[in-house]
């Protein structure tokens, strides 16, 4: 299992990074990204602290740990600048908290994230066909999520991704140990979103590709 969207107590998760990683490894994970909620107020607090422990935790627990950030409820006009700042601070993976149907995310967030060329647009809700086509052109992954209310629009995201050739990844958006899932459960979430077996394997391959991109020196 590869999970590129999780949270520790630097935002609203329950665990410190060490315990988050240890529990993920115990659950059978091969790779995990720590992507706490961030905006202009806390990027410089979160990212260096997470980045500072990822290498040692990767070695200690034999799991690839990636420092990242999820830009969350950020005004669309500020997303590009904060994505650049996050990478400069050491984030290897930049997500944007998309326009989920269960939270009042500002309209235009999905479009701004795609324009900013972030890595993953998390739980993008009722994303438009035009936005999905642009995400496909820019190589931005759209998220199929295992998290509660956010997952209500998985079928819509999967359908448009198929039509437009956009890449998908599956993540848990974990905030607590109970949120970790097995690879078998991940497949069930994907099937529930309407994906076929070959599409599911391609989706898992997209996560592998992202990790290789992150780990390959520029």
C-alpha positions in Angstrom: 0.0 0.0 0.0 1.2 3.5 -0.9 -0.6 6.4 0.7 0.3 9.9 -0.4 -2.1 11.8 1.8 -1.9 11.6 5.6 -1.9 13.9 8.6 0.0 14.0 11.9 -0.5 16.3 14.9 1.1 19.2 13.2 -2.4 19.9 11.9 -5.4 17.8 12.8 -4.0 14.3 12.9 -3.7 12.3 16.2 -0.1 11.0 16.0 3.4 12.4 16.0 5.3 11.5 12.8 7.2 8.6 14.4 4.0 6.8 15.5 2.2 7.6 12.3 5.0 6.0 10.3 5.4 3.0 12.6 1.7 2.2 12.5 1.6 2.6 8.7 4.5 0.2 8.4 2.8 -2.3 10.8 -0.3 -2.0 8.6 1.8 -3.2 5.6 2.5 0.2 3.9 5.5 0.5 1.7 5.4 4.3 1.4 3.6 7.2 3.1 3.6 10.9 2.6 2.9 13.2 5.6 0.9 16.0 4.2 -0.5 18.2 7.0 -2.9 21.0 6.4 -1.1 24.2 5.6 -1.5 27.9 4.6 0.6 31.0 4.8 0.6 30.9 8.6 2.3 27.5 9.2 4.2 26.2 6.2 7.5 27.3 7.8 6.6 25.4 11.0 5.3 22.2 9.5 7.4 21.4 6.5 11.0 21.6 8.0 9.9 19.5 11.0 8.4 16.8 8.9 11.2 16.9 6.4 13.8 16.7 9.2 12.7 13.2 10.3 11.6 11.5 7.1 15.0 10.1 6.1 15.7 8.7 9.5 12.2 7.2 9.8 12.5 5.7 6.4 15.7 3.9 7.4 14.5 2.8 10.8 11.2 1.4 9.7 12.0 0.3 6.2 9.3 2.4 4.6 9.6 5.3 2.3 8.5 8.5 4.1 7.9 11.6 2.0 7.5 15.1 3.4 4.6 17.0 1.9 1.9 19.5 2.5 -1.8 19.8 1.8 -2.7 23.5 1.1 -6.1 23.7 2.7 -8.9 26.3 2.3 -6.3 28.6 0.8 -7.8 31.5 -1.3 -7.4 30.4 -4.9 -5.3 33.4 -5.8 -2.7 32.4 -3.2 -2.3 28.8 -4.1 0.5 29.1 -6.7 2.7 31.2 -4.5 2.2 28.9 -1.5 3.0 25.9 -3.6 6.3 27.4 -4.7 7.0 28.4 -1.1 6.2 24.8 0.1 8.7 23.3 -2.3 11.4 25.8 -1.3 10.9 24.8 2.4 11.4 21.1 1.5 8.0 19.7 0.6 8.6 16.9 -1.9 4.8 16.5 -2.6 2.3 19.3 -2.8 -1.4 18.6 -2.5 -4.3 21.0 -2.6 -7.5 20.4 -0.6 -9.9 20.2 -3.4 -13.6 21.3 -3.7 -15.0 18.4 -1.7 -18.8 18.5 -1.5 -18.8 18.2 2.3 -16.9 21.4 3.1 -17.2 25.0 2.0 -14.1 25.1 -0.1 -13.9 28.3 -2.2 -15.0 28.0 -5.8 -12.0 28.2 -8.1 -9.8 26.1 -5.8 -9.6 23.1 -8.2 -8.8 25.4 -11.2 -6.1 27.3 -9.2 -4.5 24.0 -8.0 -4.3 22.7 -11.6 -2.9 26.0 -12.9 -0.2 25.8 -10.1 0.9 22.4 -11.3 0.7 20.8 -7.9 1.2 17.0 -7.6 -2.2 15.9 -6.4 -5.6 17.5 -6.3 -7.2 15.9 -3.2 -10.9 14.9 -3.1 -11.8 17.3 -5.9 -15.6 16.9 -5.5 -17.7 17.7 -8.6 -14.7 18.8 -10.6 -15.6 19.9 -14.2 -14.7 18.1 -17.4 -12.6 21.1 -18.5 -10.6 21.0 -15.3 -10.0 17.3 -15.6 -8.8 17.7 -19.1 -6.4 20.4 -18.0 -5.2 18.2 -15.1 -4.5 15.4 -17.7 -2.5 17.8 -19.8 -0.4 19.0 -16.9 0.1 15.5 -15.4 -1.6 16.3 -12.2 -3.1 13.4 -10.3 -6.7 13.4 -9.1 -7.5 11.6 -5.9 -9.8 8.8 -5.2 -10.2 8.9 -1.4 -11.1 6.4 1.2 -12.1 9.1 3.7 -15.7 9.3 4.7 -17.7 12.2 3.2 -14.9 13.1 0.8 -15.5 9.7 -1.0 -19.0 10.6 -2.0 -17.8 12.1 -5.3 -15.3 9.3 -6.1 -17.5 7.9 -8.9 -17.8 11.3 -10.6 -14.0 11.8 -10.4 -13.3 8.3 -11.8 -15.8 8.7 -14.6 -14.3 12.0 -15.8 -10.7 10.8 -15.4 -11.6 7.8 -17.7 -13.1 10.1 -20.3 -10.3 12.7 -20.2 -7.3 10.5 -19.7 -6.4 12.0 -16.3 -4.2 10.1 -13.8 -5.7 8.9 -10.5 -4.2 8.0 -7.2 -5.9 6.4 -4.2 -5.2 7.8 -0.7 -6.7 7.5 2.7 -6.4 11.1 4.0 -5.6 9.4 7.3 -5.9 11.4 10.5 -5.8 8.5 13.0 -4.6 4.8 13.1 -8.1 3.6 12.3 -7.9 5.3 8.9 -5.1 3.1 7.5 -6.4 0.5 5.1 -5.1 -2.7 3.5 -4.4 -3.0 -0.2 -7.5 -5.3 -0.4 -9.6 -2.5 1.0 -8.1 0.0 -1.3 -9.1 -2.2 -4.2 -12.7 -2.3 -2.9 -12.8 1.5 -2.6 -11.6 1.7 -6.2 -14.2 -0.8 -7.4 -16.9 1.2 -5.5 -15.8 4.2 -7.5 -16.5 2.3 -10.7 -13.0 1.5 -11.8 -12.2 -1.7 -13.6 -9.3 -4.0 -12.6 -6.9 -2.7 -15.2 -7.7 0.9 -14.2 -7.1 0.1 -10.5 -3.6 -1.3 -11.3 -2.8 1.8 -13.4 -3.9 4.0 -10.5 -1.6 2.1 -8.1 1.1 2.5 -10.7 0.6 6.3 -10.7 1.5 6.4 -7.0 4.7 4.4 -7.8 5.5 6.9 -10.6 5.1 9.9 -8.3 7.5 8.3 -5.7 10.1 7.6 -8.4 9.8 11.2 -9.6 10.3 12.5 -6.1 13.3 10.3 -5.4 15.1 10.9 -8.7 17.6 13.8 -8.4 16.8 16.7 -10.8 
